[in-house]
Amino acid sequence: MGNREMEELIPLVNRLQDAFSALGQTCLLELPQIAVVGGQSAGKSSVLENFVGRDFLPRGSGIVTRRPLVLQLVTSKAEYAEFLHCKGKKFTDFDEVRHEIEAETDRVTGMNKGISPIPINLRVYSPHVLNLTLIDLPGITKVPVGDQPPDIEYQIREMIMQFITRENCLILAVTPANTDLANSDALKLAKDVDPQGLRTIGVITKLDLMDEGTDARDVLENKLLPLRRGYVGVVNRSQKDIDGKKDIKAAMLAERKFFLSHPAYRHIADRMGTPHLQKVLNQQLTNHIRDTLPNFRNKLQGQLLSIEHEVEAYKNFKPEDPTRKTKALLQMVQQFAVDFEKRIEGSGDQVDTLELSGGAKINRIFHERFPFEIVKMEFNEKELRREISYAIKNIHGIRTGLFTPDMAFEAIVKKQIVKLKGPSLKSVDLVMQELINTVKKCTKKLANFPRLCEETERIVANHIREREGKTKDQVLLLIDIQVSYINTNHEDFIGFANAQQRSSQVHKKTTIGNQGTNLPPSRQIVIRKGWLTISNIGIMKGGSKGYWFVLTAESLSWYKDDEEKEKKYMLPLDNLKVRDVEKSFMSSKHIFALFNTEQRNVYKDYRFLELACDSQEDVDSWKASLLRAGVYPDKSLAENDENGQTENFSMDPQLERQVETIRNLVDSYMSIINKCIRDLIPKTIMHLMINNVKDFINSELLAQLYSSEDQNTLMEESAEQAQRRDEMLRMYQALKEALVIIGDINTATVSTPAPPPVDDSWIQHSRRSPPPSPTTQRRPTLSAPLTRPASGRGPAPAIPSPGPHSGAPPVPFRPGPLPPFPNSSDSFGAPPQVPSRPTRAPPSVPRRPPPAVPGRPS
């Protein structure tokens, strides 16, 4: 892959990542990240600053990097920096960048050395950088300070592992030259996640601070303590240089001069230093892109096809074109009308399986909620009988009546009919709320044009409220019509004779149970089926249990499962009532109970049968179904507390017969009225509200929109939509450019192959038995086993020979057992002739006098 293609493709990938992020999506290609891992004060931040060529990272003693810093370098003509948390703000002063990093770190971690895994994202554009993504991680520490938790070492380790465990993350294991490399925590972590060594590059810092007479030549040549990808040595600015504001460019020149002039490193100077490290990392980036190129191309083509349809609509987009605005307005109003009608009338296409639509909810109001409210209001037996007896007594006055007065019947019936106004008006309110909710859901498609969405919602909601008032007037009129004339000649009315005959019979059941409803000829018609949990019985047996229930007009049966093969029990509905049960704080279920009005056991030894549902809606639905079967809600508990004396008021036998007669007449006539009201109210609401609103949306909404606002104002795009369109077009263009560049890339170009494996078992056992290293008298530096005087240059024997070098005093501290590594090759172009020492030192280089050897630490 050529450098030109690389320079063009990587910024394109960055642009694609930005475009996908702006649209809330994830880019299919992630460029490799380079995690910088090492101990505190190992020089990690200095390495990053050398890459950028700017002094911009916080400095100090102890732990300075307390949050991961994701640093993305982008080649650009201009030089500036951007933070993800400061969108749109460009930093041209890199001192401000450092202050912003410090402030953002303190904002999350506090000001007393706390740490956080939340990364800071910084992007630096510069003509002096290569396209790389680096991560500066907190230094490995073992002793907590300040506000740091006791397990600070574990937390930092976990934070580092979050990044370096990714397969596309290269690991820069940074170790100072004046420490023991065999005990490097950075290399140990790298070995844990990268046992093959394909992602690990060793970086040796502070080479200029090693003890006099020592060097790291054998490590940098990858002969001692080898890594598969070897080591790169760098020289950073000292603290004195930083305090003296030494320029990084000058520091890079000084680094180059150090390697060229140092006797131990001059022969590998072209493979040392920050510029070479940048090239190595950039080559790894090239290899990664080349390896993933075919798959990447396929993914890009798939992305291009997926957005092509949407982009087509944006290509010829002219924001100020009045023709476009008119067309779009018409289309959106028409679509709104279609969506509204589908939600109300139902539709086979795009069926919502997560929640009920507006039409389905209104159907429940008509056929479950409204009948339930009527019956809940209607049957208050003791209150009704007391009112009948008072009416009879008040009509007779001082005299004792011989006959049952029909005026008492009319007075009680009219009072009962008037009570129907509450449930009827409530059903209108519920339907109105559902219509408004449906409008809000339909206007979501207009969200790209805020003013159009707002005006549409306002106009339609106002019309719904206007129709609500007229519908309520009509509902009240219907009930007033029923009150105005009591038709005792109705064909379904039982009449006085039948009422008296019924009252004279000895009843074993109360009239408000199943006897109060007109059952169909076949009492075996199934009213409802479904799963319910029997909660109170299950507790005795170690837990509630679910059964399949079947409700008919005569009984409630339950089975083991919905195959209805194994029936558990059949409960007759005679004399049953339903009451609410308070929800337990331990249970998420909603419970209602069935009980017998004659104080008998409902099921086996249980007075109550408690049934549980998952939601209150299911409870209400089952109650409505039980009402259809003649099982009514119980109100006796509240009445017993209100007025104790009403329970014990006594009637003479004649008055009791008259009360029973009128009670039967009222029951018969109210059955007629309820049937009529339950039929007429939904029809009235449907005609005056729902159908009228649909007609209004189809015929008048567009005209009212034009009269309410100027078209340009209505069709003004939201900022989010304009941004989405721009991002979509930008992503589309970036995808096309990326595919063109990939097409131009010669995939046959050979990238740098991975070096062969080396024996790096020394890392695995570094905690228990370090490899041959300096003698006990030497300082614990990584270079201890590799030092040797400069005067030893010249013809040298093979490495396996521990004897003295030609032309130099013997080196007694050279470890003999160390075997050569004939198979290890330097991934950065080291010559293959490892067994012999190179004789590249020019004659003009001054040699260190022999007496200097004994003076070295031994």
C-alpha positions in Angstrom: 0.0 0.0 0.0 1.5 3.3 -1.0 2.1 6.2 1.3 -0.3 8.4 -0.8 -3.2 6.0 -0.4 -2.5 5.6 3.3 -2.5 9.4 3.8 -5.8 9.7 2.0 -7.5 6.6 3.4 -6.9 7.1 7.1 -8.4 10.7 7.3 -11.4 9.3 5.4 -11.8 6.6 8.0 -11.7 9.3 10.6 -14.4 11.2 8.7 -16.5 8.1 8.5 -16.2 7.6 12.2 -17.3 11.2 12.9 -20.3 10.8 10.5 -21.5 7.6 12.0 -21.1 9.0 15.5 -23.1 12.1 14.6 -25.9 9.8 13.3 -25.8 7.7 16.5 -24.3 4.7 14.6 -21.1 2.7 15.0 -18.5 2.7 12.2 -17.8 -0.8 10.9 -14.0 -0.2 10.8 -12.0 0.7 13.9 -8.4 1.8 13.3 -5.8 0.2 15.6 -5.2 2.1 18.8 -1.8 2.3 20.5 -1.9 2.0 24.3 1.1 3.4 26.1 1.7 1.3 29.2 4.3 1.7 31.9 5.1 2.6 35.5 4.9 6.0 37.0 7.4 8.5 35.6 8.5 6.0 32.9 8.3 8.7 30.3 5.0 7.7 28.6 3.7 11.3 28.3 7.0 12.5 27.0 6.9 9.9 24.2 3.4 11.1 23.2 4.5 14.8 23.3 7.4 13.9 21.0 4.9 12.3 18.5 2.9 15.5 18.5 5.8 17.9 18.6 4.1 20.0 21.2 4.3 20.4 25.0 0.6 19.8 26.0 0.4 17.1 28.7 0.2 17.7 32.4 3.5 17.4 34.3 4.4 16.7 37.9 5.6 14.1 40.4 3.7 11.0 41.3 0.6 10.0 39.4 -0.2 12.8 36.9 -2.2 10.9 34.2 -5.4 10.0 36.2 -7.8 9.3 33.3 -7.1 7.6 30.0 -6.4 10.1 27.3 -7.4 8.9 23.8 -5.2 11.0 21.5 -6.0 10.9 17.8 -3.4 12.4 15.5 -4.6 13.6 12.1 -2.3 14.9 9.3 -3.6 18.3 8.4 -2.3 21.6 6.9 -3.5 23.6 10.0 -2.4 22.9 13.5 -5.1 22.8 16.2 -6.7 20.5 18.8 -10.3 19.6 19.6 -11.9 17.9 22.6 -14.9 15.6 22.3 -16.5 17.3 25.4 -15.9 20.8 23.8 -17.6 20.3 20.5 -16.9 23.0 17.9 -14.1 24.7 20.0 -10.7 24.7 18.4 -7.6 25.0 20.6 -4.6 26.6 18.9 -2.7 27.3 22.1 -1.4 24.0 23.4 -1.0 25.5 26.9 -4.8 25.8 26.9 -5.0 22.1 25.9 -2.9 21.2 29.0 -5.1 23.3 31.2 -8.3 21.8 29.7 -6.9 18.2 30.3 -6.2 19.1 33.9 -9.6 20.7 34.5 -11.5 17.9 32.8 -9.5 15.3 34.9 -10.3 17.2 38.2 -13.9 17.5 37.2 -14.4 13.7 37.3 -11.7 12.5 39.7 -11.4 15.4 42.1 -8.2 17.3 42.9 -6.6 14.8 45.3 -5.0 12.2 43.1 -8.2 10.2 42.4 -8.5 8.1 39.2 -11.3 7.4 36.8 -11.7 5.0 33.8 -13.7 7.5 31.8 -11.5 8.6 28.9 -10.7 12.1 27.7 -10.9 12.3 23.9 -8.5 14.7 22.2 -7.9 15.0 18.5 -4.8 16.9 17.2 -4.5 18.2 13.7 -1.0 19.0 12.5 1.2 18.8 9.4 4.0 17.3 11.7 2.2 14.1 12.8 1.4 10.8 11.3 -2.1 9.3 11.4 -2.2 7.4 14.7 -4.5 6.9 17.6 -2.7 6.6 21.0 -3.9 6.1 24.5 -2.0 7.6 27.4 -2.9 5.4 30.5 -2.2 6.0 34.2 1.1 4.7 35.4 1.2 1.4 37.2 1.4 2.1 41.0 1.2 0.0 44.1 0.9 2.5 47.0 -2.3 4.7 47.3 -1.9 8.4 47.9 -4.4 11.2 48.5 -8.0 10.1 47.7 -6.9 7.0 46.0 -8.6 3.7 47.1 -6.6 1.0 48.8 -7.0 -1.2 45.7 -5.4 1.4 43.4 -3.1 -1.1 41.8 -6.0 -3.4 40.9 -8.1 -0.5 39.6 -5.3 0.8 37.3 -4.6 -2.7 36.1 -8.2 -3.2 35.2 -8.3 0.1 33.5 -5.3 -0.8 31.4 -6.7 -4.2 30.6 -9.9 -2.6 29.2 -7.8 -1.2 26.4 -5.0 -3.7 25.8 -7.2 -6.7 25.6 -8.7 -5.5 22.3 -7.2 -7.3 19.3 -6.7 -4.1 17.4 -4.7 -2.4 20.1 -0.9 -2.2 19.8 0.9 -2.1 23.1 3.9 0.2 23.7 5.5 -1.2 26.8 7.5 1.7 28.2 10.4 0.9 30.6 13.1 3.3 31.8 16.7 2.2 31.0 17.7 2.7 34.6 15.4 0.0 36.0 15.5 -3.8 35.8 13.8 -4.8 32.5 13.2 -8.4 33.7 10.7 -7.0 36.3 8.9 -4.6 34.0 5.2 -4.5 34.9 4.4 -3.2 31.4 5.9 -6.2 29.7 4.2 -8.5 32.1 0.8 -7.0 31.4 1.5 -7.1 27.7 2.5 -10.8 27.9 -0.8 -11.6 29.7 -3.0 -10.3 26.8 -0.6 -10.9 23.9 1.2 -14.2 24.5 2.4 -14.4 20.8 4.0 -11.0 21.1 2.4 -9.8 17.8 1.1 -6.6 19.3 3.8 -5.6 21.8 6.7 -3.2 21.0 9.2 -2.4 23.8 10.2 1.2 24.3 13.3 2.0 26.4 13.4 5.5 27.8 16.0 7.4 29.8 19.0 5.9 28.0 20.9 9.1 28.7 20.4 8.6 32.4 22.2 5.2 32.7 25.2 4.9 35.0 28.5 5.7 33.4 30.0 2.7 31.7 26.7 0.9 31.2 24.5 0.7 28.1 21.4 -1.1 26.8 22.9 -2.3 23.5 22.1 -6.0 23.9 18.5 -5.2 24.8 18.0 -2.8 21.9 19.6 -5.4 19.5 16.9 -7.8 20.9 19.6 -10.3 22.0 18.9 -10.1 25.7 15.4 -10.4 27.1 14.0 -10.5 23.5 10.6 -9.4 22.2 9.1 -10.6 19.0 8.8 -7.0 17.7 11.9 -5.9 19.5 12.7 -2.6 21.2 13.1 1.0 20.2 15.1 3.4 22.3 14.1 7.0 22.8 15.6 9.9 24.7 13.1 12.4 26.2 13.6 15.8 27.6 14.8 15.9 31.2 12.9 17.8 33.9 15.6 20.5 33.6 14.9 20.8 29.9 11.1 21.0 30.5 11.5 23.7 33.2 13.8 25.6 30.8 11.2 25.4 28.1 13.4 23.5 25.7 11.7 23.1 22.4 10.7 19.6 21.4 12.2 20.0 17.9 15.5 20.8 19.6 15.0 17.8 21.9 14.5 15.6 18.8 17.7 16.9 17.3 19.5 16.2 20.6 18.0 12.7 20.6 19.3 12.1 17.1 22.8 13.4 18.0 22.8 11.2 21.2 22.3 8.0 19.2 24.8 8.9 16.4 27.5 9.9 18.9 27.1 7.1 21.5 29.5 4.3 20.8 27.1 1.6 21.9 24.2 2.8 19.7 25.7 4.5 16.6 25.5 1.3 14.5 21.7 1.1 15.2 21.0 4.8 15.3 18.8 4.5 12.2 16.5 2.2 14.2 16.3 4.3 17.3 14.5 7.5 18.3 11.0 8.9 18.2 10.8 9.3 14.4 11.6 5.6 13.8 9.0 4.6 16.5 6.4 6.7 14.7 7.3 4.9 11.4 7.0 1.5 13.0 3.6 2.3 14.4 2.4 3.7 11.1 3.6 0.6 9.4 1.5 -1.5 11.8 -1.5 0.7 10.9 -0.8 0.1 7.3 -0.6 -3.7 7.8 -3.9 -3.7 9.7 -5.7 -1.8 7.0 -4.3 -4.0 4.3 -5.3 -7.2 6.1 -8.8 -6.0 6.6 -9.2 -4.3 3.2 -11.4 -6.9 1.5 -13.8 -7.2 4.4 -13.7 -3.5 4.9 -14.6 -2.9 1.2 -17.6 -5.2 1.5 -18.8 -3.4 4.6 -18.5 0.0 3.0 -20.5 -1.1 0.0 -23.2 -2.5 2.3 -23.3 0.9 4.1 -23.5 2.8 0.9 -26.4 0.7 -0.3 -28.3 1.1 3.0 -28.2 4.9 2.9 -28.5 5.4 -0.9 -32.3 5.6 -0.9 -32.3 8.3 1.8 -29.5 10.2 0.2 -31.3 10.3 -3.1 -34.0 12.5 -1.5 -31.3 14.8 -0.1 -29.2 15.1 -3.3 -31.5 17.6 -5.1 -32.8 19.2 -1.9 -33.4 22.9 -2.2 -34.4 24.3 1.2 -36.0 27.5 -0.2 -37.9 26.0 -3.1 -41.6 26.8 -2.6 -42.7 23.9 -4.9 -40.8 21.5 -2.7 -42.4 22.9 0.4 -45.9 22.7 -1.0 -45.4 19.2 -2.1 -43.9 18.1 1.2 -46.7 19.8 3.2 -49.4 18.0 1.1 -47.7 14.6 1.5 -47.3 15.0 5.2 -50.9 16.0 5.9 -52.1 13.1 3.7 -49.8 10.7 5.5 -51.0 12.0 8.9 -54.6 11.4 7.9 -53.8 7.9 6.7 -51.9 7.1 9.9 -54.7 8.4 12.1 -57.3 6.3 10.3 -55.2 3.2 10.5 -54.7 3.6 14.2 -58.4 4.1 14.8 -59.9 1.6 12.3 -57.1 -0.9 12.4 -54.8 -2.1 9.7 -53.2 -5.3 8.6 -49.9 -3.7 7.6 -47.3 -2.8 10.2 -49.2 -4.2 13.1 -47.9 -3.0 16.5 -47.3 -6.0 18.7 -46.0 -4.1 21.7 -49.0 -2.1 22.7 -52.7 -1.5 21.8 -53.5 1.1 19.2 -55.9 4.0 19.7 -58.8 2.1 18.1 -58.2 -1.1 20.2 -58.1 1.0 23.4 -61.4 2.8 22.5 -63.0 -0.6 21.9 -62.0 -1.6 25.4 -63.6 1.6 26.7 -66.8 0.8 24.9 -67.2 -2.8 25.7 -65.3 -3.4 29.0 -64.7 -0.2 30.9 -68.1 1.5 30.2 -70.2 -1.5 31.2 -68.1 -2.1 34.2 -68.6 1.5 35.4 -72.3 1.2 34.9 -72.7 -2.0 36.9 -70.3 -0.8 39.6 -72.5 2.3 40.0 -75.8 0.6 39.7 -75.8 -2.2 42.3 -75.8 -0.8 45.8 -78.5 -3.1 47.2 -79.0 -1.9 50.8 -79.1 1.7 49.8 -81.6 1.0 47.0 -84.0 -1.0 49.3 -83.8 1.8 51.9 -84.7 4.4 49.3 -87.6 2.3 48.1 -89.0 1.9 51.6 -88.7 5.6 52.3 -90.3 6.5 49.0 -93.3 4.1 49.8 -93.7 5.5 53.3 -93.4 9.2 52.1 -96.0 8.6 49.4 -98.5 7.0 51.9 -97.8 9.7 54.4 -99.9 9.4 57.6 -102.1 6.7 56.0 -101.3 3.0 55.8 -101.3 2.0 52.1 -103.1 -1.0 50.9 -101.5 -1.1 47.4 -98.0 -0.7 46.1 -97.6 2.9 44.8 -96.4 3.2 41.2 -95.1 6.7 42.0 -92.4 5.2 44.2 -91.3 3.1 41.2 -91.0 6.1 39.0 -89.1 8.1 41.6 -86.6 5.4 42.2 -86.2 4.6 38.5 -85.6 8.2 37.5 -83.0 8.5 40.3 -81.2 5.4 39.0 -81.3 6.6 35.4 -79.7 10.0 36.3 -76.8 8.1 37.9 -75.9 6.8 34.4 -74.6 10.3 33.5 -71.4 9.8 35.5 -70.2 6.7 33.6 -71.4 8.0 30.3 -69.5 11.3 30.6 -66.4 9.5 31.9 -66.4 7.3 28.8 -66.4 10.5 26.6 -63.4 11.8 28.6 -61.5 8.5 28.1 -62.2 8.4 24.4 -61.1 12.0 24.0 -57.8 11.3 25.8 -57.2 8.3 23.5 -57.8 10.4 20.4 -55.4 13.1 21.6 -52.8 10.4 22.4 -53.3 9.0 18.9 -52.8 12.4 17.3 -49.5 12.8 19.3 -48.2 9.5 18.0 -49.1 10.3 14.4 -47.4 13.7 14.5 -44.1 12.1 15.4 -43.5 11.7 11.7 -43.7 15.5 11.4 -40.9 16.0 13.9 -38.5 17.2 11.2 -40.7 20.3 10.9 -41.4 21.5 14.4 -43.8 24.3 13.6 -45.9 22.0 11.3 -45.9 19.3 14.0 -46.9 21.8 16.7 -49.7 23.4 14.6 -51.1 20.1 13.4 -51.3 18.8 17.0 -52.8 22.1 18.2 -55.5 22.3 15.5 -56.6 18.7 15.7 -56.6 18.7 19.6 -58.7 21.8 19.7 -61.2 20.3 17.3 -61.4 17.1 19.4 -62.1 19.2 22.6 -64.7 21.1 20.7 -66.4 17.9 19.6 -66.1 16.6 23.2 -68.4 19.3 24.5 -71.0 18.6 21.8 -70.8 14.9 22.4 -71.3 15.4 26.2 -74.3 17.5 25.5 -75.8 14.8 23.3 -75.0 12.1 25.9 -76.8 14.1 28.6 -79.7 14.7 26.3 -80.0 10.9 25.7 -80.2 10.3 29.4 -82.7 13.2 30.0 -84.9 11.6 27.3 -84.9 8.4 29.2 -85.8 10.2 32.4 -88.6 12.2 30.7 -90.9 9.2 30.1 -91.0 5.9 31.9 -92.4 3.4 29.4 -94.0 0.7 31.5 -95.5 -0.9 28.3 -92.1 -1.9 27.0 -92.2 -5.5 25.8 -89.3 -6.5 28.0 -90.8 -4.9 31.2 -92.2 -7.6 33.6 -95.1 -5.4 34.9 -96.7 -5.3 38.4 -98.3 -8.7 38.2 -95.1 -10.6 37.4 -93.2 -8.5 39.9 -95.5 -9.4 42.7 -95.5 -13.0 41.8 -91.7 -13.1 41.8 -91.6 -11.3 45.2 -93.9 -13.8 46.8 -91.6 -16.7 46.0 -89.1 -17.9 48.5 -85.7 -17.1 47.1 -82.6 -18.9 48.0 -80.5 -16.4 46.1 -80.4 -12.7 46.1 -81.6 -10.9 43.0 -78.3 -9.1 42.5 -76.4 -12.2 41.8 -76.7 -14.2 38.6 -80.5 -13.9 38.7 -80.2 -10.2 37.8 -79.1 -10.7 34.3 -80.9 -12.0 31.3 -78.8 -15.0 30.3 -78.7 -16.4 26.8 -80.5 -19.6 26.0 -77.3 -21.6 26.3 -75.6 -20.9 29.6 -72.5 -22.7 28.3 -71.4 -19.9 25.9 -67.7 -19.1 26.7 -67.3 -15.5 27.8 -63.5 -15.5 28.3 -60.4 -17.7 28.5 -57.0 -16.9 29.9 -54.3 -17.6 32.4 -54.8 -16.6 36.1 -52.8 -17.4 39.2 -54.6 -18.7 42.3 -52.6 -16.9 45.0 -54.1 -17.7 48.3 -54.3 -21.5 47.7 -50.8 -21.6 46.3 -49.3 -20.1 49.5 -50.4 -23.1 51.5 -48.7 -25.4 49.1 -45.4 -23.5 48.8 -46.1 -21.0 46.1 -48.9 -19.6 43.8 -49.7 -21.5 40.7 -51.1 -20.5 37.3 -54.0 -22.2 35.7 -56.0 -21.9 32.4 -59.4 -20.4 33.3 -62.6 -20.7 31.2 -65.6 -18.4 32.1 -69.1 -19.2 30.9 -72.4 -17.7 31.9 -72.9 -20.4 34.5 -69.5 -21.4 35.9 -65.8 -20.6 36.2 -63.6 -23.6 35.5 -59.8 -24.0 35.5 -57.5 -26.5 33.9 -53.9 -27.5 34.1 -53.0 -25.8 30.8 -54.6 -24.3 27.7 -55.2 -27.7 26.1 -58.2 -28.0 28.5 -57.8 -31.7 28.9 -57.3 -31.9 32.7 -60.0 -30.0 34.5 -59.0 -29.0 38.1 -62.4 -27.6 39.3 -65.6 -26.0 38.1 -67.0 -23.2 40.3 -70.8 -22.3 39.9 -71.3 -18.5 39.7 -74.5 -18.5 41.8 -74.3 -16.0 44.7 -70.7 -15.0 43.8 -69.4 -11.5 44.0 -66.0 -9.9 43.3 -64.0 -7.6 45.4 -60.5 -5.9 45.2 -57.6 -7.2 47.3 -54.9 -4.9 48.4 -51.6 -5.6 46.5 -48.8 -7.0 48.6 -45.6 -5.2 48.8 -43.8 -8.5 48.2 -45.7 -9.2 45.0 -45.8 -7.6 41.6 -49.2 -9.2 40.9 -52.6 -7.4 40.9 -55.2 -9.5 42.8 -59.1 -9.7 43.0 -61.1 -12.2 45.0 -64.4 -14.1 44.5 -66.6 -14.8 47.5 -70.1 -16.2 48.3 -72.7 -13.7 49.5 -74.2 -16.4 51.8 -71.0 -16.8 53.7 -70.3 -20.2 52.2 -66.9 -21.6 51.2 -66.1 -20.8 47.6 -63.6 -23.6 47.0 -63.0 -26.5 49.4 -62.1 -24.9 52.8 -61.5 -21.4 51.4 -64.0 -18.5 51.9 -62.2 -16.5 49.2 -60.7 -17.4 45.8 -57.9 -14.9 45.2 -56.9 -14.6 41.5 -53.9 -12.7 40.4 -53.0 -10.9 37.1 -49.9 -9.3 35.8 -51.4 -5.8 35.4 -54.4 -3.7 36.6 -55.7 -3.7 33.0 -56.0 -7.5 33.1 -57.9 -7.2 36.5 -60.3 -4.7 35.0 -60.8 -6.8 31.9 -61.6 -9.9 34.0 -64.0 -7.9 36.2 -65.8 -6.7 33.1 -66.1 -10.3 31.8 -67.4 -11.5 35.2 -70.0 -8.7 35.0 -71.3 -10.2 31.8 -71.7 -13.5 33.6 -73.6 -11.8 36.4 -70.9 -11.6 39.1 -71.0 -8.1 40.4 -68.6 -6.0 42.5 -69.2 -5.9 46.3 -69.9 -2.6 48.1 -71.3 -3.9 51.4 -68.0 -3.4 53.3 -68.1 0.4 52.9 -71.8 0.6 53.7 -71.5 -1.4 56.9 -69.1 1.3 58.3 -71.1 4.3 57.1 -74.4 3.6 58.8 -74.8 0.9 61.3 -78.5 1.4 61.9 -79.5 0.8 58.3 -78.5 -2.8 58.6 -81.0 -3.4 61.4 -84.0 -1.3 60.2 -87.1 -3.5 60.3 -90.1 -3.6 57.9 -93.5 -5.1 58.5 -94.4 -7.9 56.1 -96.7 -5.8 53.9 -94.0 -3.1 53.4 -91.4 -5.8 52.7 -93.6 -7.3 50.0 -94.1 -3.8 48.5 -90.4 -3.0 48.6 -89.6 -6.4 46.9 -92.2 -5.7 44.2 -90.8 -2.3 43.4 -87.3 -3.6 43.6 -88.1 -6.2 40.9 -89.8 -3.5 38.8 -86.8 -1.3 39.1 -84.5 -4.1 38.3 -86.5 -5.0 35.2 -86.8 -1.5 33.9 -83.1 -0.6 34.6 -82.1 -3.7 32.7 -83.9 -2.2 29.7 -82.3 1.2 30.2 -78.8 -0.2 30.7 -79.1 -2.2 27.5 -80.2 0.9 25.6 -77.6 3.2 27.1 -74.8 0.7 26.6 -75.8 0.6 22.9 -76.4 4.3 22.3 -73.5 5.9 24.1 -70.7 4.2 22.0 -72.7 5.0 18.8 -73.1 8.7 19.9 -69.4 9.0 20.6 -68.4 7.3 17.4 -70.6 9.6 15.3 -70.1 12.9 17.0 -66.4 12.5 17.9 -64.4 9.9 16.1 -65.9 10.0 12.7 -66.2 13.8 12.8 -62.5 14.1 13.7 -61.5 11.8 10.8 -63.6 13.9 8.4 -62.0 17.1 9.8 -58.5 15.8 9.2 -59.2 14.7 5.7 -61.1 17.8 4.6 -60.3 20.8 6.7 -56.9 20.3 8.4 -54.8 21.5 5.4 -56.9 24.7 5.0 -56.6 25.5 8.7 -52.8 25.0 8.5 -52.5 27.4 5.6 -54.6 30.0 7.5 -52.7 29.6 10.8 -49.1 30.1 9.5 -47.1 31.1 6.5 -46.0 28.1 4.5 -42.3 29.0 4.8 -42.7 29.0 8.6 -44.5 25.8 8.7 -42.0 24.0 6.6 -38.9 25.3 8.4 -36.7 22.4 9.1 -35.5 21.5 12.6 -31.8 22.0 13.3 -31.5 18.3 14.0 -32.9 17.4 10.6 -30.6 19.8 8.8 -27.7 18.4 10.7 -28.7 14.8 9.9 -29.0 15.6 6.2 -25.6 17.2 6.2 -24.1 14.3 8.1 -25.8 11.8 5.8 -24.5 13.5 2.7 -21.0 13.8 4.2 -21.0 10.2 5.1 -22.2 9.2 1.7 -19.4 11.2 0.1 -16.8 9.8 2.4 -18.0 6.2 1.7 -17.7 6.8 -2.1 -14.2 8.4 -1.8 -13.1 5.6 0.5 -14.3 3.0 -2.1 -12.5 4.8 -4.9 -9.2 5.0 -2.9 -9.5 1.3 -2.0 -10.0 0.5 -5.6 -6.8 2.3 -6.5 -4.8 0.6 -3.9 -2.6 -2.2 -5.2 -3.5 -5.0 -2.8 -0.5 -7.0 -4.0 1.9 -4.6 -2.3 3.8 -6.6 0.3 3.5 -5.2 3.8 6.1 -5.8 6.5 5.6 -9.4 7.7 5.5 -10.3 11.3 8.8 -11.3 12.8 9.4 -14.9 13.8 8.6 -15.9 17.4 11.3 -15.5 20.1 11.9 -17.2 23.4 10.2 -14.6 25.7 9.5 -17.0 28.5 11.6 -14.7 30.7 8.6 -12.4 31.0 6.3 -15.2 32.3 8.7 -16.1 35.1 10.0 -12.6 35.8 8.2 -12.5 39.2 9.8 -15.7 40.5 13.1 -16.3 38.7 14.5 -13.5 36.6 17.0 -14.5 33.8 20.7 -14.0 34.2 21.2 -10.4 35.1 23.7 -8.3 36.8 25.8 -9.5 39.7 24.6 -8.6 43.2 27.2 -5.8 43.5 25.8 -4.0 40.4 23.0 -1.4 40.4 19.6 -2.9 39.5 19.6 -1.5 35.9 18.2 -3.2 32.9 21.6 -2.8 31.3 23.5 -4.6 34.0 24.0 -7.8 32.0 24.7 -6.0 28.8 27.2 -3.3 29.7 30.7 -3.3 28.3 33.4 -0.7 27.7 33.6 1.1 24.5 37.2 0.1 24.2 36.0 -3.4 23.5 35.1 -2.6 19.9 36.8 -4.5 17.2 36.9 -8.1 16.3 35.0 -10.1 18.8 34.4 -13.8 19.3 31.0 -15.4 19.0 28.5 -14.6 21.8 28.6 -18.2 23.3 32.2 -17.8 24.3 32.5 -16.2 27.7 36.2 -15.6 27.3 37.9 -12.2 27.1 37.5 -10.1 24.1 40.3 -9.5 21.7 42.2 -6.3 22.4 40.3 -5.6 25.7 40.5 -6.8 29.3 38.3 -9.7 30.2 34.7 -9.0 31.3 34.1 -11.2 34.3 30.5 -10.2 34.8 29.3 -11.4 31.4 26.9 -14.2 32.3 28.0 -17.5 30.8 24.8 -19.6 30.8 23.0 -17.1 28.6 22.4 -19.0 25.3 22.4 -17.1 21.9 19.2 -16.4 20.1 20.1 -17.4 16.6 16.4 -17.4 15.5 15.5 -14.0 16.7 15.4 -11.4 14.0 15.1 -7.7 14.5 11.7 -6.6 13.2 13.1 -3.2 12.4 15.7 -4.3 9.9 18.5 -5.7 12.2 21.1 -7.7 10.3 20.7 -11.4 10.6 24.3 -12.1 11.6 23.6 -12.1 15.3 26.5 -14.4 16.5 29.3 -11.9 15.9 29.7 -8.4 17.2 29.7 -5.8 14.5 32.9 -3.8 14.0 31.4 -0.5 12.9 33.1 1.9 15.3 35.2 4.3 13.1 38.8 4.6 14.1 38.3 8.2 15.0 36.1 7.4 18.0 38.1 7.9 21.2 38.5 4.7 23.1 37.9 4.5 26.8 41.1 3.8 28.6 41.6 0.3 30.1 41.8 1.5 33.7 38.1 2.5 33.5 37.0 -1.1 33.6 38.0 -1.9 37.2 36.4 1.3 38.2 33.0 0.1 37.1 30.5 -1.1 39.7 31.1 -4.8 40.1 
